[in-house]
Amino acid sequence: MTAPTVLKRREIIDALRVGAVPRRGLEYFVVGLERFEKAIDEELETVGAGQGRFKAVRGEYGTGKTFFARWLEHRALERGFATTLVQISESDTPLYRMETVYRRAVEALQTKEWADGAFRSLIDRWFFQLEDEVLAQGGVAANDDDAIAKAVGELLEQRLRAVSATQPQFAAALRACHVARVRNNQPISEGLIAWMMGQPNVGAAVTRAANIKGELDHDASAGFLRGLLEVLKQTGRKGLVLVLDEVETIQRVRADSREKSLNALRQLIDDLAGERYPGLYVLITGTPLFFDGPQGVKRLAPLAQRLQTDFGPDPKFDSSRAPQIRLMPFDLDKLVEVGRRVRDLYPTSAGARVRAKVDDAVLRRLAQGVTGALGGKAGVAPRIYLRKLIGLLDQVDEHPDFDPAVHYPLTVGVEEMNDEERAAAGIARTVDEIKLDIASKDGRSGLE
């Protein structure tokens, strides 16, 4: 693993400072996921060979489900996949509406080269490749735009023949988009890209240019996802990792919406097994209640059967190859180890002083203090612990005379907790804050 740049270090620290999971760089401070590496890499290799794969990750709040998803994305990107993460939400992204899931997935699409705007960049690259191939074959003059557009359109249709058999509008939109670009008609080409991304309210003039109608519906979006997989393959990607995060939210919706969402998951698993989406790896994350409770997976027997995994009393013997894997809560030792790695990532010109003042003993006392504020539940503590650690490192870095043992009274405010953290702390929303005095044996306050 190459050492991270200062810019990447800052990106990681900036995200942790506000209690967020960094989009990139998790591999530098990941703890406890090493046991999944071999199985995940094997599954990615299988998907890269043209198969589909479905994986479910379960864990209580604080076990790192979103962290696991970001870590998987990193491993996939390094192996030549495109990735995207979609947060499931009944109001914004209901699971049973494929057109919305598709739109969110394309909006968040990223590759190793492009963290933002990857869909447009991939289409651009594909067009360039097709043009180069047409010109290399001869018979078309490099300055004959109409001939190039016609030849590329025909080649495009050949490459998307399998997709066009069930969803011809995908190829039609791409062909019209290329013609618009050759003719330097930017509004039409950009409008067609937006339409292919599933964006609503695309003008009628844009859709008329490709002889297509309306917006993407559920069935069309499924076909467009297959088209996206084909474009990824032809631009050198091994496939796509699609993360559906926080699927447990469907437990809180109306019964009819919940049933449709559960059935959508069942259908997706069957489609992957039936090779309808070659090169697609789908990961879902959810709480144990979603998988085992009365309002979750258990409500749909066929889905429960597909995700059935026998978990023994000792998680040490869990199989990483199972369709469902579980993440265990952090303990103090893991918190300290994560804190050590984050401390060593912290970008500073005073590294020796920072490491000396925020040594392992201070890291452990900080972990104990935050855990104590949350009812002794270390598994709920990582987000606040890392946020507090970054704040402490900032103070030590900026002020040479700052001593954590003297000048740092740890305070965990209710306003900085989410619902799960408040529940762990056993406090009501009206409590202003919890103040902790981490004192040494001689009565000095602070992190001694």
N, C-alpha and C positions, 0 to 999 in steps of 0.2 A: 504494500500500500504506500503510495507516494505521500509525502508530507503535504498538508493542506496549505494553500497560499494564505497570505494575510487577509485578502478579500474574502475568501471562503470562511476563514475563522470568524471574521466579523459578521458574516451572514448568519452563521450558526449561533453565535452569542446574541446577536440582535433578536433572533426569534425566541430564544430561551428567556431573554430579558422580559418579554411580554407574556410569557407562559404559553408560547406556541410551539408546535413541532416543526423544526426546520424542514424546508422542502428538499434540501440537499445536505450532504455531509454527515448523515447519521452513522455511517460506517466508522467514523472516528471516535464515537463514544458509545457504541452499542454494547450492551451487557446482557448476557443471558440468552441470546438468540443463536449462539454458535451451534447448538445441537440441531437446529433446523437446516443448516446450510446445505448439507449433502442432499437431503430429500428435495429441497426447493430447487437446487441446481439441476438435479435429475429431471424434475418435472418441467422446468424451463427448457431443457434439452429436448424432451419429448414434444413439447408444444412447438419448438423451433423446427421440428421435423414434420410439422403439418397436422398435428392432432390438437384436440381441445382439452382443457383441464379445468376442473372446478375445485376450489378449496375453501373451507370455512374455518375461521379463527374465532374462538370464543375466549372471553375473559371478562372479569369484573372491571369496573372503572379503576384506572391506575395501573393495570397490568401491561399497558403499552400496545393496544390493538392498532391504533393509528400509527404508532411508531413502527410496529411490525410491517404494516402496509407500506410505509415510506421506505423501510429497509429492503423490502422485496422489490419495490420499484427501482431502487439503486442497483441491486444485483441484476435486474432485468435490463436496465439501461446499459450497464457495463457489458452485457452479453449481446447487445445489438437489437433489443426490443424497443418498441415504443410503449409508453405507459400513460395511464390516466387514472385519476381518483375522483369518484363521484360520491358526494355525501347525500345519502337518502333522506328525504324530508317530505312529509305528506303535502306541505304547502308549496314547496318549490320543485321537488324532484320525487314524485311518487314512484315507487318501484314498478307498479303495474303499467305505467305509461312509457312504453319503449321509446317513443319519439322524444320525450323529455330526457330520459336517461342517455339516449344517443347524443342529443344536443350538448348536455353537460360534459359528456365524455370527450367529444370533439373539441369543445372549448378548452378543456384542461389537458389536451393531448401534448405530450412532450417526448422528445428523443434526446439522445446524448448530445446532439448538436444544437437543438432548439428547445429551450425551456418554455418559451412562449411563442404563440403563432405557428406551432408546428404543422398544423393541417395545411395552411397556405404554403408554407415552405416545401412540404412534401409534394404537393400538387405541382408547384413550380419546378422542382427537381425532376419529377416524372415527365412533365412536358419537355424539358430540355433533353432528357434521355431519349424520348421518342423522336424528337427532331434530329438529334445526332444520328440515331439509327437510320432514319429515313434518308438523310443526306449521305451517310456512309454507303448505302445501297446503290447510290447513283440513280440517274434518271430524273432527278428533281433539282432544279437550279436553286442555289442558295439565296438568290434574290427574288424568287417567285413565291411570294407569300401565299397566294391562293393554292398553288400546287402543294406547298408544304402543309398547309392546313388540311387539304383533302387527304394527303398521304398519311399524316399523323392521325386524322380521324379514323381512317380505315384500320391502321395499326392498333389504335386504342380500342376499337370495337373487337378486334381479334383477341386482345389481351383480356378483355372483360367479358368474353363470350359466356363463361359460366355464370357470371353475375347477371348479365343481361337476360339470361333465360328466365329468370324469375323477377328481376327488377331492372327493366330497360331504361328507366329514367335516370339512373346513375350514370350510365355511359353517355346518354343523350346530353345531360347537363355538362359533363366533362368535355365532350366534343364541342359543344357550343361555347364553353368557356375558353377553350383553346383558340377557336376561330376569333372570338372577341379580342383575345390578347394579340393575336397576329395582326389584327386590324386596328390595334391600339384603342379599342373601345373599353376603357377602364371601368365605367359604370356597369356595363353588362357583365364583364368578367368578374368583378368583385361581387356583384349581386348574385351571380350564379354560385360563387364560392359560399356566400352566406346561406343560400338556399340549400346547398349540399351539406352544410353544417347544421341544418335543421332550424335556422333562425326564422322566426315568424315575420309576417308583414313585409315580405319581399315584393317589390312592385310587379304589376302585371306585365310591364314592358320587358322585364328581365326574364320571366318565365316564358313569354311568347317567343323570345329569341331562341329558346331550346325546345319549343313546342311541348312544354310540360305544363302541368296545371296544379294549382293549390299548394298546400303545405304538406310536409311529411306527416303521414299517419303512422300508426303502430306497425303495420305490416311493411310499409315502405322503409321505415327506419331499420327494421331487421335486415332488409336487403341492402341498405346503404352500409350497415356495419360489415356485411360480407364484402361489399365493394371496397371499404376502407382497408380491410385485411388484405385484399388483393393488391391495392396500391402500395401498402407497406411492404409486401413481399417483393414487388417489382422495383422498389427503390432500395432494396438491400436489407430490409428489416426482417428479423426472424419471426416477428409476430407482435401481438399486443397484449399487455397486461392491463386488465380492467379491474379496478378495486371499487367495490360497492361498500362504502363505509357506513357504519351505524344503522344497519338494517333492522335493529331492534325497535326503531321508531315506528315500524308498522304495527306494533302491538297496541299503540295508542290511538289508532285511527278507527273510523267506522267499520263495522263488521264486513260490509260488502267490499270496501277498499282493502281491508286486511286479507280477505279471501283471495281477491284478485292478485294481490302482491305475492302471497305465498304460492299461488299457482304459477305466477310468472317466474319465480325461482325454480320451481319444479320443471317448467318447460325449458328454461335456460340450461339446466343440468342435462336434460334429455337431448337438447339440440347439440350441446358440446359432445356428448357421448356418441351422437349420431353423425358427427363430423360435418355438421352444418356450418360451423365456424372454425375452419382449420386455422391454426395459429393463434387462437385466443385462449388466454389464461384468465379466469375469473376468480377473484378472491372476495369473499364477503367477511365482514367482521360483525360480531354481535355479542351480547351478554349471555351468560348461562341461562338466564330466564327466557331469553328468546328461543333457545334451542330446547329447553326442557319444560317451560311453563305452558299454561293452558291457552294463552293467547298468541303463541308463536308457532314454531315448526310443527309441534304436535297436533295442531288443528288440521293439518293436511297429511294424512297417513302416507301417501306416496312420497312426499317430500321428506318426512321423518325417516322413512325407510332408506332413502338415498343418502342421507347424512348420518345414519346410525353409526356410532363409534362407541366401543366399550372402553370406558376409562376406569382403570384400576385404582386402588387406594394410593399407590405411589406414582406420582407423575413422572418420576425418573424413568419409568419403563414405558411411557407413552410412545406410540409409533408416530414419527414425523410424516410417514407416508399415508396416514389415514385421511379419509375425506374431511374429517374435522379434527383440528388440533386445539389444545388449550394452552393459554398463557397463565403462568402463576404470578401472584403478587410479588412485588419487590420486598426484600427484607433490608435490614440496616446495612448489612455487608454490601449488598448490591447498590444501595444508595450511595454509600461511600465510594465504591469503585467508579460509579458514574460521575460523582463529584470530582474525583481525582482526574478522570480523563477530560472533563470539561475545564477544570482548572488549568490543565496543561495545554488546552486549546486556546485559552484566553489570550487575545492579542495584546501584548504589552512590551514596552521597552525595559521594564523593570521586573523581568521574569523571576530572578533569584529572590528579590524581596517579596514578591507576591506569593511564591511557593513557600517561603519561610514563614510568613505570617498566616497564610491559609494552608497550614500543613494538614496531614491526615487526621491529627487529633481534633483540629478545628472542624474539619469536614464531618467527622463522626458526631461531635457535639451538636453541630448544626442539624444533622439528620435526626438525632435524638430529640432535639427541640421541636422541629417541625412535626415529627411523628407524634410527639406528646400533645401538640396542639390539635392533632386530628384523631384524638382518642386512642393513640397508640397503634394506629393502623398504618404501618409503613407502606402498604400497597397502594394507599391513596395519596401518598406524599410526594411522588417524583416531580410533578409539575410545580408545586409551590417550593419544594426544596431547591430545584434548579433555579427558579426565579430569585429566591433569596440569596443563593450562592452567587449569582451574577451580580446582584446588588452589592454584596459584600466585597467581591473582587473589584468592582468599580471603585469603591471607597478606598480600598487598600492601594489600588493603582494610582488614584488621583492624589492621595494625601500620604506622603511618606511617613508622617508621624501618627497615622491611624493604627490603632492596636485593637484587633477584634476582641481581645480579652478584657479590654477596658471600655471601649467606645461603642460596642455593638450589643444593645439590648434587643433581642429578637422579639418582633411583634408580628403576629399573624392576624390581619384584619378580616372581619367577616365579609367586607365588601370585595375582597380579592378571592373569595372562595366561590366555587360553583356549588350546585345543589348536592352533589355527591360528597364534596369535602365538608360542607356544612353538616350533612347527615353523620359523617364520621366523627366530627367534632362534638355532635350532640347539642348543637346550639340553634337558637332561633335567628331569623333574619334581623330581628330588632336589636340584637346585641351589637354594640358598636365595634368591639374588638377584643381579642384575647392577647394579653400581655404576658410574656414569659420572661422571667429573670433567670438566665442560665448562669448560675453562680458557682464559683469554685469553693473548695473547702474553707478558704480563709475569708469567704464572704464577698469577694470581688465580683461585680456584675459583668456580664459579657460572656464571650466565647473564650474561655481560658483553656 
